[in-house]
Amino acid sequence: MEERQHILKVLKEVKFGLEKKDYVKIKHLSNKVVHHSSIHQDPDVIAIAVIIYALSKLIEREDYKEEKNWIPFYKSYLENINDMVVALEKKDINRFRSEVDSNRKLIQNLSGNLKHFIGDVFRRAKINKASKIYAHGISMEKTAKILGISLWELTEYAGRVRFKGGNLAVTLPIKDRIKYVEEIFR
């Protein structure tokens, strides 16, 4: 994995963003990883981009936190990210890859509504990151294959994003949205 130092730095920044519950910063870090993954097309780097983006969506939405098993899942998820950092610090790429795989298993081992919600977040995160990689010039077919999504899903999402324009990756908190709307109507 050529990007070890870069991913290590990003994962440490993610941990800092988590402490502050700064999901916008975490989304930006995911996009930073996507830029590098577009250059090297390293599956490990792409997996990290998806993991980070999904994490930003998980801490952004409050409704997941009411689900049964949320707390143990979230605790395991954070421990998994920490284990990735430790593996990269020790330059143990095999352990790092094992931790990436463990991240996937965390979701597979969930049950009930939480499994459905988290699975959906990860599916959407893959599609979002695929769209970003495609925007960096990698073919749709190759991008879809790397991320394990259908060409149809990527085409539909990429078309919607291009049509709307703007930066869809930034989501403002509800209070800031309300304040923004109030300022418009003054």
C-alpha positions as CSV (number, residue, x, y, z in Angstrom):
1,M,0.0,0.0,0.0
2,E,1.7,3.1,-1.3
3,E,-0.4,5.6,0.7
4,R,0.4,4.3,4.2
5,Q,1.6,7.6,5.7
6,H,-1.2,9.6,4.1
7,I,-3.9,7.2,5.4
8,L,-2.3,7.1,8.8
9,K,-2.4,10.9,9.0
10,V,-6.0,11.0,7.8
11,L,-7.2,8.4,10.3
12,K,-5.5,10.3,13.1
13,E,-7.4,13.5,11.9
14,V,-10.6,11.4,11.8
15,K,-10.1,10.4,15.4
16,F,-9.7,14.1,16.3
17,G,-12.8,15.0,14.3
18,L,-14.7,12.3,16.2
19,E,-13.8,13.8,19.5
20,K,-15.4,17.0,18.4
21,K,-18.2,15.3,16.6
22,D,-17.2,17.3,13.5
23,Y,-18.9,15.2,10.7
24,V,-18.2,17.9,8.1
25,K,-14.5,17.7,8.7
26,I,-14.7,13.9,8.5
27,K,-16.5,14.1,5.2
28,H,-13.8,16.4,3.9
29,L,-11.1,13.9,5.0
30,S,-13.0,11.2,3.1
31,N,-12.9,13.4,0.0
32,K,-9.2,13.9,0.5
33,V,-8.6,10.2,0.5
34,V,-10.7,9.8,-2.6
35,H,-8.4,12.2,-4.5
36,H,-5.4,10.0,-3.6
37,S,-7.3,6.8,-4.4
38,S,-8.0,8.1,-7.8
39,I,-4.3,8.5,-8.5
40,H,-3.2,5.1,-7.2
41,Q,-6.5,3.1,-7.4
42,D,-5.5,1.2,-4.3
43,P,-8.5,-0.8,-3.0
44,D,-7.3,-0.3,0.6
45,V,-7.3,3.4,0.2
46,I,-10.7,3.3,-1.4
47,A,-12.1,1.2,1.4
48,I,-10.9,3.8,3.9
49,A,-12.6,6.6,2.0
50,V,-15.9,4.6,2.3
51,I,-15.4,3.8,6.0
52,I,-14.6,7.5,6.8
53,Y,-17.5,8.8,4.8
54,A,-20.0,6.3,6.3
55,L,-18.7,7.3,9.8
56,S,-19.4,11.0,9.1
57,K,-23.0,10.0,8.1
58,L,-23.4,7.9,11.2
59,I,-22.4,10.7,13.6
60,E,-24.4,13.2,11.6
61,R,-27.7,11.4,12.1
62,E,-29.2,11.2,15.6
63,D,-31.9,8.5,14.8
64,Y,-29.4,5.7,14.7
65,K,-28.4,6.3,18.3
66,E,-31.8,5.2,19.5
67,E,-31.5,1.8,18.0
68,K,-30.8,-1.3,20.0
69,N,-27.1,-2.3,19.9
70,W,-26.0,1.2,18.7
71,I,-23.6,1.8,21.6
72,P,-21.7,-1.5,21.3
73,F,-21.6,-1.2,17.5
74,Y,-20.2,2.4,17.6
75,K,-17.7,1.5,20.3
76,S,-16.4,-1.4,18.2
77,Y,-16.3,0.8,15.1
78,L,-14.1,3.3,16.9
79,E,-11.9,0.6,18.2
80,N,-11.6,-0.8,14.7
81,I,-10.4,2.6,13.4
82,N,-7.9,2.8,16.3
83,D,-6.7,-0.7,15.4
84,M,-6.2,0.5,11.8
85,V,-4.0,3.3,13.0
86,V,-1.9,1.0,15.2
87,A,-1.4,-1.4,12.3
88,L,-0.3,1.4,10.0
89,E,2.0,2.8,12.7
90,K,3.7,-0.6,12.9
91,K,3.8,-0.8,9.1
92,D,1.8,-4.0,9.3
93,I,-0.2,-3.9,6.1
94,N,-1.6,-7.4,6.5
95,R,-3.1,-6.5,9.9
96,F,-4.4,-3.2,8.4
97,R,-6.2,-5.2,5.7
98,S,-7.5,-7.5,8.3
99,E,-8.9,-4.5,10.2
100,V,-10.6,-3.2,7.1
101,D,-12.2,-6.6,6.6
102,S,-13.2,-6.6,10.3
103,N,-15.0,-3.3,9.7
104,R,-17.2,-5.0,7.1
105,K,-17.9,-7.8,9.5
106,L,-19.0,-5.4,12.1
107,I,-22.0,-4.5,9.9
108,Q,-22.6,-8.1,8.9
109,N,-22.9,-9.1,12.5
110,L,-25.6,-6.5,13.4
111,S,-29.2,-7.4,13.6
112,G,-32.6,-5.8,13.3
113,N,-33.2,-2.2,12.2
114,L,-29.6,-1.2,13.0
115,K,-28.2,-3.7,10.5
116,H,-30.6,-2.3,7.8
117,F,-29.7,1.4,8.6
118,I,-26.0,0.9,8.8
119,G,-25.9,-1.3,5.7
120,D,-27.8,1.4,3.8
121,V,-25.3,4.1,5.0
122,F,-22.4,2.0,3.7
123,R,-24.1,1.3,0.4
124,R,-24.8,5.0,-0.1
125,A,-21.2,5.8,1.0
126,K,-19.8,3.4,-1.7
127,I,-22.0,5.1,-4.3
128,N,-21.0,8.5,-3.2
129,K,-17.3,7.7,-3.2
130,A,-17.6,6.0,-6.5
131,S,-19.1,9.2,-8.0
132,K,-16.2,11.2,-6.6
133,I,-13.6,8.7,-8.1
134,Y,-15.4,8.8,-11.4
135,A,-15.3,12.6,-11.3
136,H,-11.5,12.3,-11.0
137,G,-11.4,10.6,-14.4
138,I,-11.5,6.9,-13.6
139,S,-14.0,5.0,-15.9
140,M,-17.5,4.3,-14.5
141,E,-17.1,0.6,-15.2
142,K,-13.8,0.3,-13.3
143,T,-15.0,2.5,-10.5
144,A,-18.2,0.5,-10.0
145,K,-16.2,-2.8,-10.1
146,I,-13.6,-1.5,-7.5
147,L,-16.4,-0.5,-5.1
148,G,-18.7,-3.4,-5.7
149,I,-21.7,-1.5,-6.9
150,S,-23.6,-1.7,-10.0
151,L,-22.9,0.4,-13.0
152,W,-26.6,1.5,-12.9
153,E,-26.3,2.8,-9.3
154,L,-23.2,4.8,-10.2
155,T,-24.7,6.2,-13.4
156,E,-27.9,7.2,-11.6
157,Y,-26.1,8.9,-8.8
158,A,-23.4,10.6,-10.9
159,G,-26.1,12.0,-13.2
160,R,-28.1,13.4,-10.3
161,V,-25.0,15.0,-8.8
162,R,-24.0,16.6,-12.1
163,F,-27.5,17.8,-12.7
164,K,-27.8,19.5,-9.3
165,G,-24.3,20.9,-9.3
166,G,-22.6,22.5,-6.3
167,N,-20.9,20.8,-3.4
168,L,-23.2,18.1,-2.1
169,A,-20.7,16.7,0.3
170,V,-21.2,19.5,2.8
171,T,-24.2,19.2,5.1
172,L,-25.0,22.0,7.5
173,P,-26.5,21.2,10.9
174,I,-30.2,21.8,11.2
175,K,-29.8,24.9,13.4
176,D,-27.4,26.5,10.8
177,R,-29.9,25.7,8.0
178,I,-32.7,27.4,9.9
179,K,-30.6,30.4,10.6
180,Y,-29.6,30.5,6.9
181,V,-33.3,30.4,5.8
182,E,-34.3,33.1,8.3
183,E,-31.6,35.4,6.9
184,I,-32.9,34.9,3.4
185,F,-36.4,36.0,4.4
186,R,-35.4,39.1,6.4
